[in-house]
Structures are given as structure tokens and as C-alpha cells.
Amino acid sequence: MEKTLKRWLPLFGLPTLAAFTVGFLVPFVMGMALSFCRFTTVSDARFVGLANYKSILGDGDFLHALWFTALFTLVSVVLINLLAFSVALPLTKGLRGTNLFRTVFFMPNLIGGIVLGYIWQLIFNGVLAMFGRTLTYSPVYGFWGLVILMCWQQVGYMMIIYIAGLQSIPGELYEAARIDGANPRQILFRITLPLSMPAITICTFLTLTNSFKLFDQNLALTAGQPSNKTQMLALNIYDTFYSRAGWEGVGQAKAVVFFVLVAGLALIQLYITRRREVQQ
């Protein structure tokens, strides 16, 4: 039986390899190739070299979207992780009703981004209407609206990860620290945070990539208004590809740049945070 399994096991990997090649590698390579072409359909693609990438440098909307996305990502990553950790910490202290609280806090993550965007648009516009404003009156309103929406959606999910990380810390370490006279601040910075680094690594990676890739919420909440000042990278690429005739190649080049940015930042973040992890 063992010999039979060993003989036929490689064949089970062939469908998986074929599915990976067709489903990922072929579209990826085609997308990279089309970023060097001008086209309206794939069949009429014409090679133009680096012309599409040069067009990106002169696209003010893309450069503004890059800056806006970077600022939004920085603020969102910091706020989401601080809030999630601050909520998770007391929930691991054996308080009553924590399971119900976790469930309620996690629920916003189950709602689709488009739905969330429209719901929060109604809420923000209803509040701002009392002051004669709307969400698209100023880019500042749109920016903080997106930050609040992202925090509301993601904090509960990250909280669950932080709770799992905090619960994996041995209780004996806390008891030994208290016996040695450590105060709560020392316990937090010398035991809790260092031993929670695996959870911090995961949560920082997820919030970083999710913030950079934000599309649904941006489209529903502000649609980039006013004057594309609240347009993030994913929405800018979408508008370039589908709203500008003859710019499909430029949109494809933007998508390649977007992929390189997200992958590069994610790998750098993983390298930095994993170096700080402490083996128990």
C-alpha cells in the first residue's frame, strides 16, 4: 500500500501545479507584458517600451493618490493596532461577558466594503449637514472618514488575533515578574509586548496591506471627491483603466507599480517585525 501511494502521489500534485500555472502565473505574466503595450483589447496590443511608465510620472492624480494612500496607511496602521491591542488586553483578564463583547466587536468585519461605505456616508453626511457641510466638502473630511471607517471595520478582527497572542503567554512569567517586584508598566514593556510580537507581526502585515489595497470603501464613501483629492491608488488605477480611453496600458503599468509597492512594503515590514520576535 505504501509503495502504491508513493508511486501515485506525484500525480496528485500535477493538477495543483497546473491550476496554479493557469490561474496565477499566466495572468501575472500577461499583465506584466501588457504594461509595456498600448491597447484597447489584448488582440491589438502594441509594444511601446517604457512609455506607459513615463506617463505615470506626469500624472498628478496618481502621484497625489500615492501620497494620500501612504498617509492614510500610516495613520490607519497605527490607530488600528493601538486600539485593537488596547481592547484585547483587558479582555484576557477574565472579565465577565468577554465572549459576547468579542463577537459584537468582530461583526463589522463581516460586512462588505461597499455596504459599509454607503452606511458611513449617510452617517457622516447626516452629522456634517448640521454644520452646512458634506463629506466631500474638503479632502480632510474624506480622509478622516476613511480612517474611521477602516478602524471600525478592522479593529475587531485584529483584536481576535491579539487575544490569541496574549493568551499564549505563560502565566508563570507574570507571577515571577510580580514576585520580583515588577510594576504594571514594566510587565507590559518587558513581558507582554515582546512576547506578543508574533501577533503584532501578523496584525501589522494585515493592516498595512489592507490599507494600501483599499478600494470598495473608497469608492462608496467618497469616490475620490472632491476633485480626486481623496482618491487612493486602487481607485486611481480603476479610473485610469476604465474611464480614460486609450490609457489601458498606463493603467496596467500603474497596477504593476502598485504590486511592487505593496509587496515591497509588506516584505520590509515582515523582516523588521520578525527580527523583534522573542522565542518562548
N, C-alpha and C positions, 0 to 999 in steps of 0.2 A: 504493500500500500504506500509506504514511504517513497519507494523508488518511482512509483507511478506519479505521485504528487510532484516530486522534483522534476520529472520529465515534462509534465504538462503545465507547471506553474509559470514558466516564462511566457506561455501563450496567453495567460490571463492578463499580463501586463501590456500586450500589444494593443488591445482596444483602448486602454487608458492612454497609452502613448499617442495613438492615432487621434483620439479625441482632443488631447492637449495640443497636438500639432495643428489640427484643423481649427479648433476653437480659439486658440490664443496666438500661436506663432504666425500663422498665415495672415490674420487681420493686422497683427502688430507690424510685421514686415511691410505689408501693403500700405499701412498708414504712414510708416516712416518714408517709404518711397514716394508717396503722393505729396509729401510735404515739400518735395523738390520739383513739383509739377504745377502747371496751371490747368484747370479742368472745370467742367460743369458736371460731367459724368465721367466715370472711370475709363470708359472706352475712348474718350477724346483727350486723355491726359497728355500734356506736352511738357517735356523736361525744360526747366528754366534755371537750374542750378540753385544758387543761394538767394535768388531774387525775392522769394517769399519771406525769408528770414530778414532780409534788408528792409522789407516793407514793415515788419514788426517794429523796428527801431524808430520809424517815423509815425507810428500810430499812437497818438497821445492818449486815446481812450484805453488802450492796452496797458501803457505804462502807468496810468492812473489806477487802473484796476489792479495791477501788480502791487502798487504801494498800498492801496486800500485793503487788499487781501492780506498783505503782510501785517499791517497794523491790526486788523480785525483778528487774525490768527494769534498774534502775540497776546492781545487783551483777553481773548476767549480762553486760550490755554491756561493762562494764569488764574483767571477767575473760576473756571470750571473745576480745576484741580484743587484750588483752595477751598471752595465751597463743598465739593464732594468729600474731601478729607475731613473738613470740619464737621460735617454731618455724620460721617461714618464713625468717627472717633467715639462720640458718646453712645452710639448705637451698639457698640461692642462692650458696654459696661453692665450688661444685664438689666437694662431698663425694661419696664413692662410696656407691652404694645409695640415693640420694635418690629415685629414681623408685619403687622398691618401698616406701619409707617413706611417700611421698605417697599411694600407693594404699591402703595399710593404714590410714593416718590418715583418709582420706576415707570409708572404708567405713561407719562408723556413721551417716553422713548418709543412707545408702540404706535404712536400716531404718525401718519405720513407727513413729510415736509411741506407739501403743497397745502394740506389742510391746516397745519399749524400756522403757515404763513398768512393765510386768509383770516384765521381766527384772531391772531395777534394784530393784524392790520386793523380789524374792526375795533379791538380794544384800544390800541394806540390812538387811532383817529378819533374815537369817542372821547378820550381824555384830552387830546390836544385841541379838539373843537371848542372846548371851554375857553381856550386862550386865542381862538381865531387862527389856529394852525392846523396843518395836516402832517402826516409822516413824511411826505415828500416835499415839505416846505424848505427844508435845509438838509444837507448831507449829514449833519451832526445827528439829527433825529433818526435818520435811516441807519446810521452806524450803530447807535446805542440800541435801536430797536432790534437789529440783527443780533447784537451781543446778548440782550436779554432773552430773546427767543432761543438762541443757541444754548445759553446756560440753563434755561427752563427745561429744554429737551434732553440735555446730555448729563446734567448733574446726577440724576437718579441712577443712570446706568453706570457712571464712574463710581458712584457711592457703593454699589454692589461689589465692584472689583476691590475697592479699598477695604471694605468689610472683610472680604475673604483674605486679603493680605494681613490685616490686623489680627484676625483670629488665628492665623498660622504662627504667630509669635508665641513662644513658650511662656507660660505664666511664671515659671520659676525665675526667669530673668527679671521680671518686675519685682518679685518677692526679694530676690537677692539685692536689687538696687535699693529698695526701701530699707532693708536691714542695714545697708552700708550708709544710709542717711541721704540718699539722693532725693532732691525735691522734684515736683512735677515737671518743671521746665527741663531739668537735666534728663529725666526719664524720657521726655518727648524727643529731645535732640540727640541723645546718646544711645537710645534703645529703639524707640518706636519708629522714628524716621529712617534710620539706617537699615533696619530690618524690614521696612515697608518698601524699599527701593524697587523690588520686582514689580509690585503693584503700581508704583509711580511710573516705572518704565512703560508698562502697558497702557496706562491711562494717558500719559503724555503723548505716546505714539498715536493713540486713537483720536484724541482731541486735536492734535496737530494736523493729521491727515483729513479728518472730518471737516475741520475749519477751512482748510485750503480748498477742499473739493466742494464746498457748499454751493448748491445750485437751486434746489427746489424752493427753499425758504427765501432765498434772494429774489427769485422770480416772482413768488407770490406776494412777498411783503412790500417790496419797493420797485421791482422790475428795473432796477438801476437808476431810477429817478431820484432827484431832479438832474436832467441833462447828463445821464450816465455817471454821475458822481458817486453813486452807491453801487456801482456795478462791480462784481467780483470776477475773478479770472474765468471761472467756468461759464458764467453768463456772457461774458465778453466773447469767449470762443464760440458759444452757441449763436450769438447775434452776428458775428463775423461770417460764420459758415452759412447761415440760413437767411440773413437779412441783407447781405451785400452781394449783388450779382457780380460774378467773376472773382470773388475773394475766397472761393472754396480752398484753394491751395494755401492762401495765407492763414485761413482758419485751421487747416491741417498742421501748418508749421507752428502755430500758437499752441496747438494741442501737444505737439512733441516737446516744446519748451516747457509747457505745464507739467508734463510727465516727468521730465528731467528734474525740475524744481522740487516737486513733491517727493520723488524717490530720493533725491539727494538730501533734502532736509530730514526726511524720515530716517535715513541711514546714519546721518550725523547725530541726530538725537538719540537713536538706539545705542550708538557707540559711546556717547558721553554718559548716558544714564546707566548703562550696563556696567561700566567701569566702577561705578559707585555702589554697586550691589554688594551686600555683605553675606557671606556664606554662613548659615547657622550651624 
